[in-house]
Amino acid sequence: MKRILFLLALGPFLLAGCTSNQPTTPWQIGPFVKQDAANPILTALDSTTFFCPVRMDSVYWEAKDVFNPTALVRNGKVHLLYRAEDKVGKYAGTSRIGLAVSDDGIHFERMPAPIFYPENDAQSKYEWEGGCEDPRIVESEDGTYFMTYTAYDGEIARLLVASSKDLATWTKYGPVFQSAENGKFLDLWSKSGAVVTKRDGDKFVATKINGKYWMYWGDTNIYLAWSDDLINWTPVTDDAAGVTDYKLKPIFGPRPGKFDSDLVEPGPQAFVTGQGILLIYNSRNYGENRTADLADGTYSAGQILFDINDPSKVVSRSGDYFMTPDKGYEITGQVNNVCFLEGLVNFKGKWYLYYGTADSKIAVAVAE
């Protein structure tokens, strides 16, 4: 009885910083604890300037919002590549990608200028003037970094890819689907490319399964694509629809009456575990099929497991979210009620999960 009373007394402290509905099955990672004492770890700045080569003017490049970061460990430090918006132009905010570095995974020092942005180059027609959004980054076996990102030209969001050896100098390759099926997918609305990786210490290295690289992508259903080189990708289509129809094959989708009732979208890089391929995914609860347990429009996150030999085959899926907005900075912002997860590292024996809050700020949650 004394033990029960003791645990009841400790309850508020044990739960401090935690989210509800934490992982309960052995293949999931977690539980994650939101770092309340430090969050949000990055917010907008109205003091950093950048000379935009397209606009030909100086802008406060991260004055509006910062959000949706990817992350990696490099030289023993966490590197956070994050989306930042200015306040000018047609959309009152062009997106660029900034870099912040941390010794402890919590406290970050920002670089004064973006490391990736629209330029007067071959990709400007896709990137301007919405910008470069929502990166995900992985390594190749030779140590090259490959980053997928969304380019928005004002009409179509396209998934693009670039590479770098040092996170400073980048080679842009353009839309990931531009060469597939004679360009049939070039103008396809496409976002959020999470490449399948293996964890090698503190690195996530792109890995081949059945002789090919694989990537989960999409922001309605989640789809699959394959590649030989991490640059040129081919979407997986539904063979039953006929080759000439180019009908995408959904790998999994929304579930009526649940937290992911309206759409699903990849989170950080997928990675191989002892149980299969694990993907953290984002989702929206919205519309007539939504659950009343969450506010209309709420973005929460779940986890899903795929067969190690067949990236299209679902083995198991979380019944409920493991992270949802419950802090003021997650509930109110540019887009209310959003936790959008994109960055995951294994650093000094812990999982660090970085996410955008209300499309306005950046926060972190940690699992021991």
FENQUIJO-V376566 format. One record per helix or strand of 3 or more residues. SS is the DSSP state (H for helix, E for strand). FROM is the first residue (numbers start at 1). LEN is the number of residues. If there is no record, write none. Layout:
BEGIN
SS&FROM&LEN + SS&FROM&LEN
END
This chain:
BEGIN
H&2&14 + E&49&4 + E&57&4 + E&65&10 + E&77&9 + E&95&8 + H&124&4 + E&131&9 + E&145&8 + E&157&8 + E&170&6 + H&180&4 + E&194&7 + E&203&4 + E&212&6 + E&222&6 + E&233&3 + H&239&3 + H&243&3 + E&263&4 + E&270&3 + E&277&9 + E&298&10 + E&310&8 + H&328&4 + E&338&10 + E&350&8 + E&361&7
END
